[in-house]
């Protein structure tokens, strides 16, 4: 290497170290930027001569080295719509392109970011601090079906009333029920009718003349609030009556379920209806019938409302008949799927990427899915000035979904810049820069000495 090459090499060294200090300054400046990924610097030696036994180093170039796969710390916030990705992946966002009728118009190319400080804007869209509009799928809160794909909007979400169609029930019926009459007569079997001792039959009401007998020879079942098609609450009262005892002839113990056709379960004012199913139990207390574990109350009428095929789900082991000193029904599970209309009161981000809404009627349902994309080579993405990344040939195509990663709601990911490390790199870079200037001054002195030889 001659002196001129040495000068050129030192100049390239100055340029490379300047590039490195530029990346360091950018990292330090963005040490508090949400979701920022620091840019490291790698140096590449350019050989200007390479022959056997004569390899001379030439100039150097500096290249950016992205750290998109290195996560920052996740910290909690007080904003429910803030979110952070635990693992690999990026939020999918688009930018605002204009305004129309006072509302933002968003669109353009999809970009990718780790900046999850999303909050609701005036139009109900989720926007992060860099102006990126979160995209994903908006869902119908009542059905869970996708309504549209694009910017996630969480305002003006409502939940229409849903009539009760299914009641889930599990309980233990006492092997020896204690009814009003049983302590007096010693009997716990109801026979006045209508009763079903095997299989199924058409639902039938208890005769008004037998109402008192029915009440005195049955025990209270659960009461549950159900809902009509308009969301009006209706109280469904039930009673259990044992209609057959197990005997040595192989007959099993059989119970019948009755429901009241009026919300008030008064013995004199209520009309009770047999649902028309025999609930049979073997000697161990296990239910043997109905084998399907489900009973349909077809056309059950309570008050002025008639339920359309109201299903009672008990499962194959939901009902048992074990001895109980109380002689009463022990309810273990009692839920129903109806509700009144509700408005959105709050949201929360789930680990599965669903944005769940809590409504004024107490129902919690997913209202949107967060758009997440992963890349085979995240460091191949091209960054822009807003902290977003664009797909390139090197990054490969986006792969939709969390794919093993999870989301943390009410949290954001901090910059992965470490101030102490950046200052250490700054010192090393400054020393390297100074050393290159010394090379230049030394080469200049050597050239002056050479010129002085011929004077």
KENU-436245 format. One record per atom (N, C-alpha, C): z, x, y. Coordinates in steps of 0.2 Angstrom, whole numbers, plus 5000, padded with zeros to 4 digits. Layout:
BEGIN
ZXY;...
% end
This chain:
BEGIN
500050044994;500050005000;500050045006;499550035011;499550075017;500050045022;500050075028;500550055033;500349985036;499649975036;499449905039;499549855034;499549865027;499749815022;500449805023;500849855024;501549845025;501749795031;501349805036;501449765042;501249695040;500749685037;500549615035;501049585030;501249625026;501749595021;502449575025;502649615029;503249595033;503149535037;502549525040;502349465044;502449405039;502149415033;502149355028;502949345026;503349395026;504049385025;504349345030;504149365036;504449325042;504249255042;503649245040;503449175040;503749135034;503849165029;504149135023;504949115025;505249165028;505949155029;506049105035;505549105039;505549045045;505448985041;505048975036;504948915033;505548895029;505948945026;506548925023;507048905027;507148935033;507648915038;507548845041;506848825041;506648765043;506948715038;506848725032;507048675027;507848675027;508148725028;508948725028;509148685034;508848695040;509048655046;508948585045;508348565041;508248495039;508748465035;508948505030;509548485025;510148475029;510348525033;510948515037;510948455042;510348445045;510348385050;510348325046;510148315040;510248255036;510748255031;511248295032;511848295027;512248225027;512148185032;512448125032;511948065032;511348085030;510848025029;510847995022;510947935022;511047895016;510447905011;510547935005;510047935000;509547995001;509748045006;509348095007;509348145002;508748175000;508648224995;508448294999;508948344998;508748405001;508148444999;507848485003;507248525001;507448595000;507448624994;507548694993;506848734994;506948794995;506348844996;506248894990;505648894987;505548944982;505048994985;505049054983;504649104986;504149134980;503549144982;503049164977;502749234979;502749284975;502449344976;501749344975;501349374980;500649374979;500449454978;500149464972;499949534971;499349554974;499249604978;498649624981;498249674977;498549704972;498249754968;498549754961;498149744956;498449744949;498049784944;498149844943;497849884938;498349924934;498149944928;498649984924;499050034928;499650034927;500150084930;500050084938;499750024941;499750024948;499749954950;500349924950;500449854953;500849864959;500649834964;500949844971;501049774973;501649754975;501849694978;501449684985;501249624986;500849604992;501349564996;501049514999;501349465004;501749415000;502049375003;502449315000;502349255003;502349194999;502249135002;502949095000;503149045005;503649005003;503448935002;503748904997;503548834995;504148784995;504048724996;504548674996;504748664989;505348654987;505548634980;506048574981;505748514979;506148454980;506648444975;507148404976;507748394972;507848314971;507348284970;507348214969;507748194962;507848234958;508148224952;508948234952;509148264958;509848274959;510148224963;510648194960;510948134964;511548154969;511648114974;512148124978;512748084976;513348094979;513948054978;513847984980;514147934976;514147864977;514747844980;514747814986;515347794989;515347714990;515947684991;515947614992;515947594999;515647535000;515547515007;515847435007;515847405013;516047335013;515547295014;514947315013;514347275013;514047255006;514047195004;513947174997;513247184995;512747185000;512047204998;511847274998;512347325000;512247394999;512247404991;511847454990;511747464982;511547544981;511747564976;511647634974;511447644967;510947684965;510647694958;511047744955;511347734949;511647784945;511247804940;510947864940;510347884936;509747894940;509247894936;508547904939;508247844941;507747844946;507447794949;507447784956;507047744959;506947734966;506947654968;507147634973;507047564976;506347564978;506047504977;505347494979;505447454986;505047484991;505147454998;504447455001;504347405006;503747405010;503947405017;503547415022;503647425029;503447355033;503747345038;503547295043;502847305046;502347265046;501747275048;501547235055;502047185056;501947145063;502347085063;502247045067;502646985068;502146925068;502346865066;501946805066;502446745067;502346705072;502846645073;503546665073;503646725076;504346745077;504646775071;504346785065;504546815059;504146875057;504546925054;504246985052;503746975047;503147015047;502647015042;502647085039;502747085033;502847145029;502347155024;502247215022;501747225017;501447305017;500847315015;500647385014;500747415008;500747475007;500847515001;501547514999;501647514993;502347514990;502647584991;503247594994;503547664994;504147664990;504447714989;505047724985;505547764989;506147744988;506747774991;507347774987;507847814989;508547814986;509047784991;508747764997;509147745003;509347665001;509947654999;510147584997;510547545002;510547565008;511047535013;510647475016;510547425011;510147365013;510647315016;510447275021;510747225024;510247165026;510547105027;510147055028;509947055035;509247045037;509047035043;509046965046;508746955052;508746885054;508346835050;507846855046;507446815042;507746805035;508246845034;508546845027;508246895022;507846935024;507646995020;508147045020;508147085014;508547145014;508147205016;508447235021;508147295025;508647355025;508347415023;508847475024;508847505031;509247555032;509247585038;508647625041;508147635036;507547665038;507047615039;507147545039;506647495040;506247475034;506547495028;506147485022;506347415019;505947365018;506047305015;506047305008;506647295005;506747294998;506247244994;505947264989;505447214985;505747204978;505547154975;505747134969;505547064967;505947024963;505746964962;506246914964;506046854967;506546804969;506546754964;507146724962;507246684956;507446614959;507246564955;507546494956;508246494953;508746484957;509446484955;509646434950;509246384949;509446334944;509146344938;508546374937;508246394931;508246464929;508246504934;508246584932;507546604932;507046564933;506346584933;506146614940;505546654939;505346694945;504946644949;505146644956;504746604960;504246644964;504346704966;503846744969;504046814968;503546864969;503646934969;503446964975;503947004978;503847034985;504447054988;504447044995;505147064998;505647014996;506247044995;506847004992;507146964998;507146904998;507446855003;508046815000;508646825003;509246785001;509446735005;509146715011;509346665015;509146595013;509446545015;509246475013;509146465006;509546495002;509546484995;510046424993;509846374990;510246324988;510146304981;510646274978;510746254971;510746174970;510146144968;510246074967;510646054962;510945994962;511345964957;511045964950;511445974945;511245974938;511645934934;511345884931;511745834927;512045874921;512545844918;512845874912;512445854906;512245904903;511845894896;512245914890;512645964891;512945994886;513746004887;514145994882;514846004883;515046054877;515346104878;515546154873;516246144872;516446134866;517146114864;517346144858;518046164858;518346194852;519046174852;519346154846;520046124846;520346124839;520946114839;521246104832;521546034832;521346004827;521645934826;522245944821;522845914823;523345914818;523245884812;523545924806;523445894800;523845824799;524345824803;524745754803;524845734810;524445694813;524445674820;525045634821;525345644827;525945594829;525645544834;525545484832;525345434836;525945394838;525745344843;526345294845;526645254839;526145234834;526445194829;526745234823;526445304822;526645334816;527445354815;527845364821;528545364819;528845304817;528545244819;528845184817;528545154810;527945164809;527645134803;527545194797;527545254800;527445314795;526745324793;526345284796;525545294795;525245324801;524745364799;524345404805;523645394804;523445344800;522745324799;522545264803;521945264807;521745214810;521145174806;521145114805;520745074801;520345014804;520645004810;520344934813;519644934815;519344994816;518644994817;518444994825;517845014826;517345044821;517545114819;517445124812;517645194810;517045214805;516945284805;516445314801;516745364796;516745354790;517045394785;516545454782;515945444783;515445494781;514845494785;514545544786;513845554789;513945524796;513345494798;513345464805;513145394805;513345364811;513145294812;513045284819;512745224821;512645204828;513345204832;513345234838;513845224842;514045154843;514745134842;514945064843;515645064847;515745014851;516345004854;516944974850;517544994852;518144964849;518144894852;518244844848;518344774851;518944774855;518844724860;519444724865;520044704862;520044664857;520644644853;520944694849;520544744848;520844804844;521044864849;520944854855;521044914860;521744944859;522244894859;522944914859;523144954852;522844924847;522944954840;522645024840;522045034843;521645094843;522145144847;522345124853;522745174857;523345194853;523745144850;524345164846;524245204840;523645204838;523545244831;523045304832;522945324838;522545384840;522945434844;522645494845;522945544850;522445564855;522745584861;522345604866;521845664865;521245654867;520845714866;520745744873;520245784874;520145814881;519845764886;520045784892;519645744898;519345804902;518645784903;518245834907;517845804912;517745834918;517345814923;516645834922;516245784921;515545794920;515145764927;514445784927;514145764933;513445724932;513345684936;512745644936;512145684938;511545644938;510945684941;510945694948;511345654952;511445664959;512045714961;512345734956;512945784957;513645744958;513645684956;514245644957;514645664951;515345674952;515745684947;515945624943;516045634936;516245574932;516645604927;517245574926;517745594921;517645564915;517545604910;517445584903;518145594899;518445534897;519045544893;518845534886;519245564881;519145554874;519745544870;519745524864;520345514860;520045524853;520545554849;520345574842;520845524837;520445494832;520845454827;520645474820;521245484816;521145504809;520945444805;520445434802;520145374799;520245384791;520345444788;520345454781;520745514780;521245504775;521645564772;521345594766;521445654765;521245694759;521645664753;521245654747;521645634741;521445664735;521745654730;521545684723;520945664720;520545614723;519945594721;519345634724;519545684728;519045734731;518845714738;519145654741;518945634747;519245684752;518945704757;519145744762;519445704768;519845744772;520145714778;519545704783;519545644787;519045624791;519345604798;519045634803;519245614810;518645584813;518745534818;518245504822;518445524830;517845534834;517945544841;517745484845;518145464850;517945404854;517945434861;517545404865;517545414872;517645344876;517845354882;518045294886;517445284891;517145214891;516645204895;516845194903;517445194904;517645194911;518045254913;518045284919;518345344920;519145344920;519445284920;520145274919;520245254912;520745294909;520845284901;521345234900;521445184904;521945134903;521845094896;522445084893;522345044886;522144974887;522244944892;522044874893;521344864897;521144914901;520544914905;519944954902;520144994898;519545044896;519245014889;518645024889;518245014883;518045074879;518345084873;518245144869;517645144864;517245194864;516645194860;516745254854;516545234848;516545284843;515845324844;515845384844;515245424845;514845414838;515045394833;514645384827;514545444822;515045484822;515045544818;515645554814;515645564808;516245584804;516345654804;516945684806;517145754806;517545764800;517345794795;517645804789;517945874788;518545874785;518845944784;519145944777;519046014774;519246024767;520046034767;520246054761;521046064761;521246124764;520846174766;521046234770;521046214777;520746164780;520746144787;520046164790;519646184786;518946204789;518546144789;518146134795;517646084795;517046094791;516846034787;516346044783;515745994785;515845954790;515345904792;515545884799;515145884804;514445894803;514245964803;513745984798;513646054796;513246084802;512946044806;512546084812;512946104818;513546074818;514046104823;513846074830;513446014830;513245984836;513245914835;513445874840;513445804840;513045774846;512645724846;512345704852;512545634853;512845624860;513045564862;512445524866;512045494862;511445474864;511545404868;511445404875;511545344879;512245334881;512645384880;513345374882;513445354889;513745294891;513845264897;514545274899;514645304905;515345304908;515245284915;515645224917;515545194923;514845164924;514545184929;513845154931;513345204929;513545264926;513045314924;512945324916;512345324914;512145334907;511845404906;512245444902;511945514900;511445504895;510945544896;510345554892;510445604887;510645584881;510745634875;511145694877;511845674879;512345714880;512545754874;512545814874;512645854867;513345884867;513645874862;514345904861;514245964856;514346024858;514246084854;514946104852;515046104846;515746124843;515646194838;515046204837;514946264832;515146244825;515046294821;515246274814;515946294812;516346324817;517046334816;517446314823;517146274827;517446264833;518046214832;517946164827;518546124825;518846144819;519546134819;519946154813;520446094812;520746094806;521346044805;521846084802;522246114806;522846154804;523446114806;524046124802;524646094803;524946114810;525146064814;525446074820;526046034821;526646064823;527246014823;527145974829;526745984834;526745934840;526345874838;525945884833;525545824831;524945804836;524845844841;524345834846;523745884845;523245864849;522645904849;522745974853;522546024850;522646094854;521846114856;521746104863;521046124865;521046194866;520546224863;520446304864;519846314869;519346274869;518746284873;518546214876;518346214882;518146154885;517746164891;517046164891;516646184897;516046134897;515746124902;515146084903;514646124908;513946104907;513446144911;513246104917;513546054919;513346014925;513746034931;513446024937;513746044943;513446004949;513845994955;513545964961;513146014964;512745984969;512346034973;512746084977;512546144978;512946194982;512446234986;512746264991;512446314996;512746384995;512346434996;512546504995;513046525000;513646554997;514146575001;514246655001;514046684995;514046754995;513646784990;513446844990;513046874985;513446944982;513146964977;513447024974;512847054969;512847124969;512347154966;512647174959;512247154953;512547174947;512247244944;512547264939;512347334937;511647334933;511447264931;510847264928;510247254933;510347254940;509847244945;509747174947;510147134945;510147064947;510647054953;510347014958;510746994964;511046924963;511646924962;511946854960;512246824966;512146754966;512346714972;512946674969;513446664974;514046624972;513946564977;513946504974;513746444978;514446404980;514346354984;514946324987;515246274981;514846264976;515146224970;515446264965;515546334966;515846374962;515346404956;514746384956;514246414952;514046484954;513946524949;513646594950;513046604946;512446614950;511846614947;511446674950;510946704946;510546754949;510046724954;509946764959;509446734964;508846784966;508946844963;508346894964;508546954960;507946994958;508047054954;507747114959;508147164959;507947224963;507447264960;506947274964;506347314962;506547394961;506447414955;506647484953;506047514950;505947584952;505347614948;505547684947;505347714941;505447784939;504847814938;504847884938;504247924938;504347984933;503848004929;503848054924;504048124928;503748124934;503948184938;504148164945;504748154946;504948134953;504848184958;504848244956;504748294962;504048304964;503648264960;502948264962;502748214968;503248174970;503148124975;503048164982;502748124986;502648154993;503048114998;503448145001;503948115006;503648105013;503948055016;503748045023;504248045028;504148035034;504748045039;505247995039;505247945035;505747885035;506147895029;506147955025;506547955019;506247925013;505647905014;505247865008;504847915005;504647894999;504147934995;503547894993;502947934992;502347904990;502147934983;501847884979;501547914973;500947964974;500948014970;500448054970;500148064962;499648104962;499348124955;499948164951;500248204955;500748244951;501348204949;501548154952;502148114951;502048064945;501348044944;501248004939;501347934941;501147884937;501147814939;501947784939;502147734943;502847714943;502947674936;503547674934;503747644928;504247594930;504147524930;504547474933;505247464928;505747454932;506447444928;506947494928;507547484927;508047534927;508047584921;507747564915;507647604910;508247654908;508847624908;509447664906;509847674912;509647674918;510047684924;510347614926;510847614930;511247554933;511347554940;511447494943;511547494950;512347474951;512547504957;513247494959;513147454966;513447394966;513447354972;513947374977;513847354983;514347374989;514447444989;513947484988;513947554987;513347584990;513347654992;512747684994;512847754991;512247784991;512247854988;512147904994;512647954995;512648005000;512048054999;511948095004;511448145004;511648194999;511248224995;511448274990;511448344993;511448355000;511548415003;512248435003;512348495001;513048525002;513048575008;513448565013;513448605019;513648675017;514148685013;514348755011;513748795008;513448765004;512848795001;512348815006;512148765010;511648775015;511848835020;512448835022;512648895026;512648955023;512748955016;512649025012;511949045012;511548995011;510849005011;510549025018;510849005023;510649025030;510849095031;511449115029;511549185030;511149235026;510949215020;510449255016;509849255019;509549195022;508949195025;508849235031;509449235035;509449265041;509449345040;509749365035;509749435033;509049455031;508749415027;508049435025;507549435030;507649385035;507249385041;507349455045;507949475046;508049535050;507849595046;507849595039;507649655036;506849655036;506449605037;505749605038;505549635045;506049615050;505849645056;505949715056;506449745052;506549815052;505949845048;505649815043;505049845040;504549855045;504449805049;503949805054;504049865059;504649865062;504849925066;504749995063;504949995056;504950055053;504150075052;503750025050;503050045049;502750065056;502950035061;502750055068;502850125069;503550145068;503750215069;503350265065;503250245059;502850285054;502150295057;501850245060;501150245062;501150295069;501650285073;501750335079;501750405076;502150415071;502250485069;501550515066;501150465063;500550495060;500050505066;500050465071;499650485077;499850545081;500450555081;500750615084;500550685080;500350675074;500150735070;499550765072;499050725075;498450745077;498350765084;498950755088;498950775095;499050845096;
% end
